[in-house]
Amino acid sequence: MRRDRSSRVPLRRSLLGRLLGVSALVAACSVAATAWLAVQTTSGAIKQEQGQNLAADARIYDTLLGYAARHRTWDGVDATVRELAEQSGRRVALTTQSRQPLADSATAATPPALPPEASAVVDPLSVDTVLAARSTEGQGTAADRIDPRAVGPFLLPAAERAALRRTADRNAECLNRVGVAADVVVGPSGRPRVQMVGNDPERALGTRCDPSDLDAPTRTEKKALTALNELADACLKRQDRGGVRLNRDLSWGEGAVTVPVPGPLPAPRPAPLPSDAREAGPAPAVEPPREFTGEDDRAIASCVGTARSEQLSSYVASPALLFIGDEGGATVPGFDLSPANTAKIAGVAALVLALTVGASVLAGARLVRPLHALTGAAQRMRDGEEHASVPVSGDDEIGRLAAAFNDMSAHRARLEEQRKAMVSDVAHELRTPLSNIRGWLEAAQDGLADPDPAFVSSLLEEAVQLQHIIDDLQDLAAADAGVLRLHPEPVRVGELLTQVAAAHQARAETAGVTLTVVAGAGVVLDADPVRLRQAVGNLVSNAVRHTPADGTVTLRAYGDGSCGAGPETGSESGAGSCGAGSESGAGEVVIEVADTGTGIPAADLPYVFDRFWRAEKSRSRRTGGSGLGLAIVRKLTEAHGGTVSATSTEGKGSTFTLRLPAGGPDGMTTAS
């Protein structure tokens, strides 16, 4: 069986796959070499610059963040900006969010334009956790984005600070006397707390030093905590949730573990205030403890964070855009490559270029070699060589192209042989009647034949035969050119078969052959009646010619599916199964012409519809036709959108079957 070369080949074996592989290899080598060179030549400089810049940027950001946390406006920040610029050697500029200048360390009369993107946004209520240089003293974490230095109403007055400091000093001295190293640490709000070395509170257990007197909130803290609680409850009320009582460290619920407030962690956990509020004692519980679900905890934590931002918003400066760069306007200082590094880059680039060119040349040579072979074979075909072929080197795209070219070349050679045979057959078919006509006319001219009615009838018969051959050739040419015109209309197939049988009745009676028509009146299809009669007539003529005396030629029609498979050749009972009253199927109409003739050998059956092919090689008028009738049948059937096939049993007869669509071929206009 012929191999289908149009199937897709695996990508790894295809030419496209190979080209992609080579390109990917070259690209990978180029990228790897470039990356290695870039890392080797610039990593040290980049690390140094990056380390210095990040440290300076973090220090600048943290300083300005602390200024915003302790001041209500940016007034007076110019001195801080200039000091930071002098320490870092960078240009530092602050603008409002609408890019209105607040402070700029640039010394030029006309400062360079600021870059389109800010280095950071200085907002103590929304800290950039990457840039922020958080100290371990503050309770700020990645989850708490409020700067711990923003204490707002929790800032203690001098009297409360002094009282708490005396208590803290007394507790620290007590711990030191019992052997526990302790020190006093003051938070941003001014609240002191006792910090033990090692930060282990359990070491104070069992001692007479009780630090609980530092846990009670002061009057200022109580007032601020009450206001914060009201804001949080208002937020929860908007969500149809009950209020909560916040402890001094912003926790809620009994036995909760302290965690930062603003973070999105769900739990009945405390969310810490700025470090100063953390040192205040827990608020006395006035309500019985209630259970909190995870959803409740998330809602409470969100509302507490929102309330903190709302409470502190009037105590801190508004958000500002921070720009950090050099005096020339660049955001990141650059560096120059040394001559050695420049030479390395040039050398590696040249090596990569050479490898790329070499790989491309090799791939191109392998690609062009079979194309040259195809070009040479095409030129040999142009010069008249009948069958030019090229070697098939593989199963990739080029190999499939070479195989297709070889198939085309072989097909062209077969067509050329058929053309020569057709010219010879046409010449022979035309020569025979023309020779007869010429012979009779020369005989009449020489007085050897009288122009009587028999003479004229013989000439007319030869002329008619000649006209039939010319008409057949003209029909085939029109079908090949796609200009065979059809005039479809509803056709009752039974009536059409009856007309064809009547037209061939005289010839059948002369040959001693019986013509039988089996078709119901309801078998109808859209077709060109003239062309359909021509196709069925050619089949009947062929059947009568090859059926001996006392034989039978049966014409039957039925809708596909109403009669099942076609009846056996010559079976009268089978013919009756598709009798009157059978309706055409919605899909196809089947027309069969069966004979009880000599049959066709199985080896010859595939060629019966080829032009100028004859099962009987003789050219007698009894059995040897022109060889065009069945070819015309196939063309007319295909023009109607149908198919034709033949089955035969040698010595028993043949059956030719036309299958036509009931609605006519696609695109053909059907008469209403």
ZAMARGU-4260 file (C-alpha; in steps of 0.2 Angstrom, whole numbers, plus 5000, padded with zeros to 4 digits):
<rodrens>
0) 5000/5000/5000 | 5006/5017/4996 | 5013/5027/5011 | 5004/5043/5015 | 5019/5056/5015
5) 5007/5070/5020 | 5007/5064/5038 | 5016/5074/5051 | 5033/5069/5056 | 5039/5070/5074
10) 5046/5087/5078 | 5063/5080/5084 | 5065/5072/5066 | 5059/5087/5056 | 5069/5100/5048
15) 5060/5113/5058 | 5065/5104/5074 | 5083/5103/5069 | 5083/5122/5065 | 5075/5126/5081
20) 5087/5115/5090 | 5102/5124/5082 | 5095/5141/5085 | 5091/5137/5103 | 5109/5130/5106
25) 5117/5145/5098 | 5105/5157/5108 | 5109/5147/5124 | 5127/5148/5122 | 5126/5167/5118
30) 5115/5170/5133 | 5126/5160/5144 | 5142/5168/5138 | 5135/5185/5140 | 5128/5181/5157
35) 5145/5174/5163 | 5155/5189/5156 | 5142/5201/5164 | 5143/5193/5181 | 5162/5191/5181
40) 5165/5209/5175 | 5152/5219/5184 | 5146/5209/5200 | 5159/5217/5211 | 5155/5234/5206
45) 5137/5231/5206 | 5138/5223/5224 | 5148/5238/5230 | 5136/5251/5222 | 5121/5242/5227
50) 5126/5239/5245 | 5131/5257/5247 | 5115/5264/5239 | 5103/5252/5248 | 5111/5257/5265
55) 5110/5275/5261 | 5093/5274/5254 | 5086/5265/5269 | 5094/5277/5281 | 5087/5292/5271
60) 5070/5284/5270 | 5070/5279/5289 | 5075/5297/5294 | 5062/5305/5284 | 5049/5292/5290
65) 5053/5297/5308 | 5051/5315/5304 | 5034/5312/5297 | 5029/5302/5311 | 5033/5315/5324
70) 5027/5331/5314 | 5010/5335/5308 | 5017/5344/5292 | 5033/5344/5282 | 5037/5362/5287
75) 5055/5363/5293 | 5061/5347/5284 | 5073/5356/5273 | 5087/5356/5286 | 5085/5337/5288
80) 5085/5334/5269 | 5101/5344/5266 | 5110/5335/5281 | 5105/5318/5273 | 5111/5323/5256
85) 5128/5329/5263 | 5130/5312/5273 | 5126/5301/5258 | 5133/5312/5244 | 5116/5310/5234
90) 5102/5321/5229 | 5087/5320/5240 | 5070/5328/5235 | 5053/5327/5243 | 5037/5332/5234
95) 5019/5330/5237 | 5009/5316/5229 | 5005/5329/5215 | 5024/5332/5213 | 5024/5349/5221
100) 5041/5352/5229 | 5043/5351/5247 | 5062/5350/5249 | 5076/5347/5237 | 5095/5346/5241
105) 5100/5350/5223 | 5112/5365/5223 | 5110/5370/5204 | 5101/5386/5200 | 5089/5375/5189
110) 5088/5358/5197 | 5087/5343/5185 | 5070/5336/5182 | 5065/5323/5194 | 5063/5305/5187
115) 5046/5299/5182 | 5046/5286/5196 | 5048/5290/5214 | 5061/5280/5224 | 5048/5278/5238
120) 5033/5285/5246 | 5036/5292/5264 | 5020/5288/5273 | 5021/5283/5292 | 5004/5275/5291
125) 5010/5264/5276 | 5028/5259/5278 | 5038/5251/5264 | 5044/5236/5274 | 5058/5233/5261
130) 5066/5250/5264 | 5062/5253/5282 | 5076/5251/5294 | 5066/5244/5308 | 5075/5243/5325
135) 5072/5229/5337 | 5066/5241/5350 | 5050/5245/5340 | 5036/5232/5338 | 5035/5235/5320
140) 5035/5220/5309 | 5032/5215/5291 | 5013/5214/5296 | 5012/5231/5305 | 5014/5244/5292
145) 5012/5259/5304 | 5028/5266/5310 | 5031/5264/5328 | 5036/5282/5330 | 5019/5288/5325
150) 5011/5288/5343 | 4999/5302/5341 | 4987/5304/5356 | 4997/5291/5365 | 5012/5303/5368
155) 5014/5305/5387 | 5015/5322/5395 | 5030/5326/5406 | 5022/5322/5422 | 5016/5305/5417
160) 5033/5301/5410 | 5042/5306/5426 | 5030/5295/5437 | 5032/5280/5426 | 5051/5282/5425
165) 5053/5282/5444 | 5043/5266/5445 | 5053/5258/5431 | 5070/5263/5439 | 5064/5256/5456
170) 5059/5239/5447 | 5076/5238/5438 | 5086/5242/5454 | 5076/5228/5462 | 5079/5215/5449
175) 5098/5220/5448 | 5099/5217/5467 | 5092/5199/5465 | 5104/5195/5452 | 5093/5198/5436
180) 5102/5210/5425 | 5089/5223/5419 | 5088/5240/5411 | 5075/5254/5408 | 5070/5257/5389
185) 5060/5272/5384 | 5048/5270/5369 | 5043/5283/5357 | 5028/5289/5367 | 5039/5292/5382
190) 5033/5276/5392 | 5047/5267/5400 | 5048/5248/5402 | 5060/5236/5411 | 5070/5225/5399
195) 5079/5211/5406 | 5096/5205/5398 | 5091/5190/5388 | 5073/5197/5386 | 5067/5182/5397
200) 5052/5189/5408 | 5051/5172/5417 | 5067/5175/5426 | 5058/5188/5437 | 5046/5176/5443
205) 5049/5171/5461 | 5057/5188/5465 | 5049/5201/5476 | 5051/5213/5461 | 5034/5216/5454
210) 5034/5225/5437 | 5014/5225/5436 | 5013/5243/5443 | 5020/5248/5425 | 5006/5239/5416
215) 4992/5250/5421 | 4988/5263/5407 | 4990/5281/5412 | 4976/5294/5410 | 4982/5300/5393
220) 4983/5282/5387 | 4966/5278/5393 | 4958/5292/5384 | 4967/5288/5368 | 4963/5269/5369
225) 4944/5274/5372 | 4944/5284/5356 | 4953/5270/5347 | 4940/5257/5353 | 4926/5268/5348
230) 4933/5270/5330 | 4935/5251/5329 | 4917/5248/5335 | 4910/5260/5322 | 4920/5250/5309
235) 4913/5233/5315 | 4895/5240/5317 | 4896/5245/5298 | 4899/5226/5295 | 4884/5221/5306
240) 4896/5214/5319 | 4897/5217/5338 | 4909/5228/5346 | 4925/5222/5356 | 4934/5229/5371
245) 4953/5232/5366 | 4966/5229/5379 | 4980/5240/5382 | 4991/5231/5369 | 4976/5231/5357
250) 4972/5212/5360 | 4954/5206/5362 | 4947/5190/5370 | 4954/5181/5385 | 4971/5173/5385
255) 4975/5180/5368 | 4993/5179/5361 | 5000/5196/5357 | 5002/5199/5338 | 5003/5215/5328
260) 4987/5223/5323 | 4988/5229/5305 | 4993/5212/5299 | 4981/5201/5290 | 4983/5186/5302
265) 4966/5179/5307 | 4965/5175/5326 | 4958/5182/5342 | 4976/5189/5344 | 4981/5206/5350
270) 4987/5219/5337 | 5001/5230/5345 | 5000/5248/5347 | 5016/5258/5344 | 5029/5253/5357
275) 5024/5266/5370 | 5006/5259/5371 | 5012/5241/5373 | 5019/5245/5390 | 5002/5250/5397
280) 4993/5237/5408 | 4978/5228/5401 | 4961/5236/5402 | 4950/5228/5415 | 4938/5216/5407
285) 4920/5222/5411 | 4911/5209/5399 | 4911/5190/5400 | 4923/5182/5387 | 4915/5178/5371
290) 4921/5166/5357 | 4928/5173/5341 | 4928/5164/5325 | 4942/5166/5312 | 4931/5177/5301
295) 4928/5188/5317 | 4946/5189/5321 | 4950/5195/5303 | 4937/5208/5303 | 4942/5214/5320
300) 4960/5215/5315 | 4956/5225/5299 | 4945/5237/5309 | 4958/5240/5322 | 4971/5243/5309
305) 4959/5255/5300 | 4955/5264/5317 | 4973/5266/5321 | 4976/5274/5304 | 4961/5286/5306
310) 4966/5290/5324 | 4984/5294/5319 | 4981/5303/5302 | 4980/5320/5310 | 4996/5318/5320
315) 5008/5314/5306 | 5013/5322/5290 | 5004/5318/5274 | 5012/5306/5262 | 5026/5312/5251
320) 5036/5306/5236 | 5054/5303/5239 | 5067/5305/5225 | 5085/5299/5228 | 5098/5301/5214
325) 5114/5309/5210 | 5116/5328/5206 | 5115/5324/5187 | 5098/5317/5188 | 5101/5298/5187
330) 5093/5287/5200 | 5107/5275/5201 | 5125/5280/5199 | 5134/5271/5185 | 5152/5265/5183
335) 5164/5263/5169 | 5172/5247/5162 | 5190/5245/5162 | 5200/5242/5146 | 5203/5224/5151
340) 5184/5221/5154 | 5181/5229/5137 | 5193/5218/5129 | 5184/5203/5137 | 5167/5208/5131
345) 5174/5211/5113 | 5183/5194/5113 | 5168/5184/5119 | 5156/5193/5107 | 5168/5189/5093
350) 5168/5171/5098 | 5149/5170/5099 | 5148/5178/5082 | 5160/5165/5075 | 5150/5151/5082
355) 5134/5158/5076 | 5140/5160/5059 | 5148/5143/5058 | 5132/5134/5065 | 5122/5144/5052
360) 5133/5139/5038 | 5132/5121/5042 | 5113/5121/5044 | 5112/5131/5028 | 5123/5119/5018
365) 5113/5104/5024 | 5097/5113/5019 | 5103/5119/5002 | 5110/5102/4996 | 5094/5093/4993
370) 5086/5109/4986 | 5100/5109/4973 | 5096/5091/4969 | 5077/5096/4967 | 5082/5111/4956
375) 5093/5100/4944 | 5079/5087/4943 | 5066/5100/4938 | 5078/5107/4925 | 5080/5089/4918
380) 5061/5088/4917 | 5061/5104/4907 | 5074/5098/4895 | 5063/5083/4891 | 5068/5069/4902
385) 5053/5059/4905 | 5056/5053/4923 | 5068/5063/4933 | 5070/5058/4952 | 5080/5064/4967
390) 5086/5053/4981 | 5075/5054/4997 | 5087/5056/5012 | 5075/5056/5026 | 5058/5058/5032
395) 5059/5077/5037 | 5051/5091/5027 | 5065/5091/5013 | 5063/5072/5012 | 5044/5073/5010
400) 5046/5087/4997 | 5058/5075/4987 | 5046/5061/4988 | 5032/5072/4982 | 5043/5078/4968
405) 5047/5059/4963 | 5028/5055/4964 | 5024/5070/4953 | 5038/5065/4940 | 5031/5047/4939
410) 5014/5054/4937 | 5019/5065/4924 | 5027/5051/4915 | 5012/5041/4916 | 5001/5055/4910
415) 5013/5057/4895 | 5011/5039/4891 | 4992/5040/4892 | 4993/5055/4881 | 5003/5047/4868
420) 4991/5031/4869 | 4976/5043/4868 | 4983/5052/4852 | 4986/5035/4844 | 4968/5028/4849
425) 4960/5044/4843 | 4969/5043/4827 | 4964/5025/4825 | 4946/5028/4829 | 4945/5043/4817
430) 4955/5034/4804 | 4943/5019/4803 | 4927/5028/4798 | 4936/5040/4787 | 4945/5026/4778
435) 4929/5018/4775 | 4921/5034/4769 | 4935/5038/4758 | 4936/5020/4751 | 4917/5020/4746
440) 4919/5038/4738 | 4934/5032/4728 | 4925/5017/4722 | 4910/5027/4717 | 4922/5039/4708
445) 4930/5025/4699 | 4913/5017/4694 | 4916/5002/4705 | 4901/5006/4716 | 4884/5013/4712
450) 4877/5027/4723 | 4861/5017/4728 | 4852/5018/4745 | 4863/5005/4752 | 4879/5014/4747
455) 4872/5030/4755 | 4866/5021/4771 | 4884/5014/4773 | 4892/5031/4771 | 4879/5038/4784
460) 4883/5025/4796 | 4902/5029/4796 | 4898/5047/4797 | 4887/5044/4812 | 4901/5034/4820
465) 4913/5047/4817 | 4901/5060/4825 | 4899/5050/4840 | 4918/5049/4843 | 4919/5068/4841
470) 4905/5071/4853 | 4912/5059/4866 | 4929/5068/4865 | 4920/5085/4866 | 4910/5080/4882
475) 4926/5073/4890 | 4936/5089/4886 | 4922/5100/4893 | 4921/5089/4909 | 4940/5090/4911
480) 4939/5109/4909 | 4925/5110/4922 | 4913/5118/4910 | 4901/5104/4907 | 4885/5113/4909
485) 4870/5105/4918 | 4852/5110/4918 | 4844/5101/4933 | 4826/5098/4936 | 4816/5085/4946
490) 4817/5069/4936 | 4807/5053/4939 | 4820/5040/4938 | 4807/5026/4933 | 4801/5036/4918
495) 4819/5040/4913 | 4825/5022/4913 | 4809/5017/4903 | 4814/5030/4890 | 4832/5024/4889
500) 4826/5006/4887 | 4814/5011/4873 | 4829/5020/4864 | 4839/5004/4864 | 4825/4991/4862
505) 4828/4989/4843 | 4847/4986/4846 | 4843/4974/4860 | 4830/4964/4850 | 4843/4963/4835
510) 4855/4955/4848 | 4842/4944/4856 | 4844/4953/4873 | 4829/4956/4884 | 4828/4974/4892
515) 4819/4975/4909 | 4815/4990/4920 | 4812/4989/4938 | 4809/5006/4947 | 4795/5014/4957
520) 4786/5029/4952 | 4791/5038/4968 | 4810/5037/4965 | 4814/5056/4961 | 4830/5066/4960
525) 4836/5083/4954 | 4847/5080/4939 | 4850/5085/4921 | 4838/5073/4912 | 4848/5074/4895
530) 4865/5070/4903 | 4858/5057/4915 | 4850/5048/4900 | 4867/5049/4891 | 4876/5041/4906
535) 4863/5027/4908 | 4862/5025/4889 | 4880/5022/4888 | 4879/5009/4902 | 4864/5000/4893
540) 4873/5001/4876 | 4889/4993/4884 | 4878/4980/4892 | 4869/4975/4876 | 4885/4974/4867
545) 4893/4962/4879 | 4878/4951/4882 | 4875/4936/4871 | 4858/4931/4864 | 4845/4926/4876
550) 4853/4936/4889 | 4845/4950/4900 | 4849/4968/4904 | 4840/4975/4919 | 4838/4993/4924
555) 4833/4996/4941 | 4832/5012/4953 | 4828/5014/4971 | 4832/5025/4986 | 4847/5021/4996
560) 4842/5011/5011 | 4825/5006/5005 | 4831/4990/4996 | 4847/4986/5005 | 4862/4980/4995
565) 4859/4978/4976 | 4851/4962/4971 | 4862/4948/4963 | 4866/4949/4945 | 4852/4941/4935
570) 4841/4937/4950 | 4823/4940/4945 | 4818/4938/4963 | 4830/4951/4969 | 4824/4963/4956
575) 4807/4962/4963 | 4813/4968/4980 | 4814/4986/4973 | 4798/4986/4964 | 4784/4999/4962
580) 4780/5010/4976 | 4798/5011/4984 | 4802/5029/4989 | 4819/5037/4986 | 4829/5039/5002
585) 4833/5057/5008 | 4851/5054/5004 | 4855/5045/4988 | 4846/5037/4973 | 4854/5021/4966
590) 4853/5017/4948 | 4859/4999/4943 | 4862/4992/4925 | 4865/4973/4927 | 4868/4961/4913
595) 4870/4942/4911 | 4885/4944/4899 | 4902/4938/4898 | 4908/4948/4913 | 4925/4957/4916
600) 4941/4949/4923 | 4945/4954/4941 | 4962/4961/4935 | 4953/4972/4922 | 4940/4979/4933
605) 4949/4994/4940 | 4952/5000/4923 | 4935/5000/4915 | 4932/5018/4917 | 4948/5024/4909
610) 4948/5032/4892 | 4951/5021/4877 | 4951/5005/4888 | 4942/4989/4882 | 4940/4973/4890
615) 4938/4966/4872 | 4953/4971/4863 | 4946/4969/4846 | 4939/4984/4837 | 4924/4975/4829
620) 4908/4984/4828 | 4900/4970/4839 | 4910/4971/4854 | 4924/4984/4852 | 4918/5001/4855
625) 4928/5018/4855 | 4933/5015/4874 | 4925/5032/4879 | 4908/5027/4884 | 4912/5022/4902
630) 4924/5037/4904 | 4910/5048/4900 | 4898/5040/4912 | 4911/5043/4926 | 4913/5061/4921
635) 4894/5064/4920 | 4891/5055/4937 | 4904/5066/4946 | 4897/5082/4938 | 4880/5077/4947
640) 4890/5075/4963 | 4888/5056/4963 | 4899/5040/4961 | 4900/5026/4949 | 4906/5008/4952
645) 4906/4991/4944 | 4906/4973/4950 | 4907/4958/4939 | 4909/4939/4940 | 4917/4932/4924
650) 4905/4922/4914 | 4890/4927/4924 | 4888/4946/4920 | 4892/4963/4927 | 4883/4977/4937
655) 4886/4995/4935 | 4880/5006/4949 | 4877/5025/4949 | 4874/5033/4966 | 4867/5051/4965
660) 4862/5063/4978 | 4843/5065/4979 | 4845/5084/4981 | 4857/5087/4967 | 4876/5091/4968
665) 4882/5105/4980 | 4880/5122/4972 | 4869/5116/4958 | 4853/5126/4956 | 4837/5114/4957
670) 4822/5119/4947 | 4806/5121/4958
</rodrens>
